[in-house]
Amino acid sequence: MGTAEDAEWLRWVTKQFGNIAGKDKEISLEEFKSALQVKESFFAERFFALFDADGSGTISLEELLRALRLLVHGDQGDKLSFLFQVYDVDGETRTNTLSCIFGIKVGFGRSEGSALSIRGLAGGSGSIEADELQLVLRWCLRESSVSLSEERLGDLTRALLEAADRDHSGSITFPELREQLEAFPELMENLTISAASWLKPPGPPERPRPRCLSRGYWSNHRGRLGCLGGFTALNLLLFTLAALRHRGLGPALMVARGCGQGLNLNCALLAVPMLRRCLTWLRSTAAAEALPLDQPVQCHQLVGYVVLALGAAHSGAHIANLGRRAQGHGAPSLLWARPGAGGVAGTAPQTGLALLVLLLAMGTFSSPCVRRRGHFEVFYWTHLSYISVWTLLILHGPHFWKWFVVPGSLFVLEKVLGWAWRRAGGLHIVEVNLLPSKVTHLVIQRPPSFHFKPGDYVYLNVPAIAAYEWHPFSISSAPEQPETLWLHIRSLGQWTNRLYEYFQQLESPGPEPKPPGRSRSWAQVALCSSQGSTGLDETRRLCSVKCFLDGPYGTPTRRIFLSEHAVLIGAGIGVTPFASILQSIMYRYRRRRKSCPSCHYSWCEELRDRDMSLRKVDFIWINRDQKHFEWFLSLLSKLEMEQAELEPGGRFLELHLYMTSALARSDVKALGLQVALDLLAAKEKRDSITGLRTRTQPGRPDWDKVFGKVAQEQAGKVQVFFCGSPALAKVIRGHCERFGFRFSRENF
C-alpha cells in the first residue's frame, strides 16, 4: 500500500472502531463477536485474546490497529504466525512480539528492523499437540456447519498430524506447519481472518459495461427481444390504424378504438402462453430457437399487464367521451343496455364495466403476496373467471371472436385432453420417503402410456391434501425407469408443508411385496442403499394414496442431449430435474460404450449421432449445509461408480459440489480443517462430508474460475442449464454472457 492508501485504511478502521466501541472507546468481547461475525465463541475468544495485548479484557484502537496491520498488511508469514497462535491453545506464556518468535527465530527472510511488532499477543507452548489440534478442528467443523462423528474427527486429526509432523515428535511446530501449508498454495493466496466488513475499506465502485451492449447478451436474448419487439410493433400498428380509422369522431374515441383493437389481440394472446402441450411440441421444432418458450409464465404476465393498461385506457377514453357528450345532452346511463351503444344488443357499457372489474380482480389476486401467503385458492378461483371474461369479450366486441377462434379452440382442446387424461389416469402414490430438510420423495406408479423426456415436469394433485390445487414439480426419475415416477418436493409453502405433515402421520400398511420375476433398476437399488446408509428407514412409508398427474410438459433441459458440452447447475432442490437427466445420461452413456465381445466392434459413434451429442457434462450442485446433500448422494455415488467401471479415469461426467455454509478455504478459521479434509480425501479416495469421490468445496463457486476452466477444456459448444433461485440465475446469466455461453433457466 502507498502512503495515501494507508492513510485511507487508517481512517476507515478508526471510523469502524467508533461504530463498534462503546462510550469507553474500548471493544468488549461481545462487541468483538458481533463485529467479527463468527458463529461460535471459540474463535472470537481466541482472536480477542491475541488482539488484547495488555490483557485488560478490552481492545483499544491502538491494539486493534496493530493486529489489523499484521492481518491486512502483513505477508504470508505474518498470517501463518497468527494462525499458529490460534491453534496453539495451551500454555500461559506471552510473547513480546510475534515477529520475535516467528519472524526471526524461524526466519521469513526479513530483518529484525522490518519485522511487524505486535506487543503482548498471547502465546502458547510453541507446538500444537494432538489434543489441541482435535479441539480446534472440532470448532472448525462447528463454524462451518459440518457434522462428523468423533471417529471421523479423529481421522482428520491424525491425517493432518501425520502429514505435518515431519520429526514424528507427536506435535506440530511452526516450521512444520508452514512447510505443510506451502504444499497448498491455493489456500495461501488470500488468507484472511474473516469476511467482516470492517477489516478492509471498501474498494472503488466498479462500473461494469452495460449488459445490453455485450454480444453474449444479444445471443442469449435474441428470441425474447425479437418477440418483444414484434409484440410492441404489432400493438402500436393496430392502435394507430384503428385510431386513424376513427379520427373524425374526436380524440377520446380515437384512443378508445385504438385501445380496443389492442385488446382484441392481447385478450386472445392471453391463452397462448398457457398452452403447455403446444409449447412442449414446439420445443421439438425449429421455432424453439426463435420463440421465448422458456418464459411462458412471464409472457402471460406481460400480456396480462398490457390488457389491464389497455382496458383502463379504453374505459377512461369512453367515460371522457360520455362526459363530453353530457355537456349538451345529458349523460346516458351506463347501467342499462340501449340500441347503438355497441356490443350485442347494446350491452357494450355494461359488459365493459364487468370486464374491467373481473380483470382488476384477477390481476390483484394473482400477485405473489396473495399466492405465496396461504391464499392460493383465492388466486385459483378468481383466475377461473377467464371463462366469464372471454364470454363477455365476445358480447362486448363485435370482432373479438375472429381473433379468438384459433387460440380459443387450441385452449379448449388442451383442456378437454387434460380433463380426459386426469379422469382416466387416476394413479396412486405407492411409497413415500421423508428426507432431511423436509423433502418429500414420492414414488408414483407409472402408467404404460406415460412417456416423458429427462427434465420434464408434471402438475400434481393429491385430493387428500387439496381437491382443487395443482402444483408443478420436476420428475426426478429417468424415462428409462419403467415402473415408477419420482418426485422430490421440498416443503416451502402451505401445500407442500401439508403434504409432508400428511405423510408424517401416515402409518405404513406393511412390508412391500416383491414383484415376482421382476428386477429393479440400478436407480432403485441406489434409492434402497441410500435409505440403508443414511438411516432413513424410519421415514419410509409404503402407502396407496390416490393422486392425479397432468403432463408431462417440456423444459429448456430437453436441449441438453443436443449439446456438446453441457454445464448443469442446480441450487438446493433445483437439483431434481438434473437427477432425471443425469440418470438418463448414464443409461445412454452405458449403451454408447457397448461393443461386440467377438469382434470388439463398438457402435459408440452411431449412438452419439442418433441418441446423444454430448462430449462432456459438468454438474454443479450448490447447497446450504451438509444435510441438504443427503437427497441424492446415493444417485451421485452410483454415477461415479458407473463411470469408473465403464471408463476408468474418464472425465465425461464431472461433479462439483459446494456447501455455502462452510467457511471459505482462505479463512483462518477453516484453513486447518480444509487441509485435513484434503489430506484425508487423498488418502481414502472419498470425501468426508458426502462420502463421494468428489471433494465438497466450501463456500460459493467462483464463477470466473469455474467458467474459465470450462472454456479452456474446449470440449465443444458450451450450454449452461440452471434450476434455482432467480437471484443466482441473474448472476450466472451475466457470467455466461461474458464467456459467450448459451444460458437456459427452468421456469414453471
Secondary structure, DSSP 8 states (H G I E B T S, - for coil): --HHHHHHHHHHHHHHHHHHS-TTS-B-HHHHHHHHT-SSHHHHHHHHHHH-TT-SSSB-HHHHHHHHIIIIIS-HHHHHHHHHHHH------B-S-HIIIIIIIII-S--TTTS---TT-B--SSEEEHHHHHHHHHHHHHHTT----HHHHHHHHHHHHHHH-TT-SSEEEHHHHHHHHTT-HHHHTT-BS---TTSS----------GGGSHHHHHHHHHHHHHHHHHHHHHHHHHHHHHHHTGGG-HHHHHHHHHHHHHHHHHHHTTGGG-HHHHHHHTTSGGGGTS-TT-HHHHHHHHHHHHHHHHHHHHHHHHHHHHHHHHHH----SSS--TTSSSGGG-HHHHHHHHHHHHHHHHHHTSHHHHTTT-HHHHHHHHTTHHHHHHHHHHH-TTHHHHHHHHHHHHHHHHHHHHHHHHH--EEEEEEEEETTTEEEEEEE--TT----TT-EEEEE-TTT-SS--EEEEB-S-TT--SEEEEEEE--SHHHHHHHHHHHH----S-----TT----HHHHHHHHHHHHHT-GGGEEEEEEEEEEEEEE--GGGGGGG-SEEEEEEEGGGGHHHHHHHHHHHHHHHHHT-B-TTT--B-HHHHHHHH---SEEEEEEEESSGGGGGGSHHHHHHHHHHHHHHSTT--SEEEEEEETTS--TTBHHHHHHHHHHHHHHHHHTS-TTT-SSS-EEES---HHHHHHHHHHH--S-EEEEEES-HHHHHHHHHHHHHHT-EEEE---
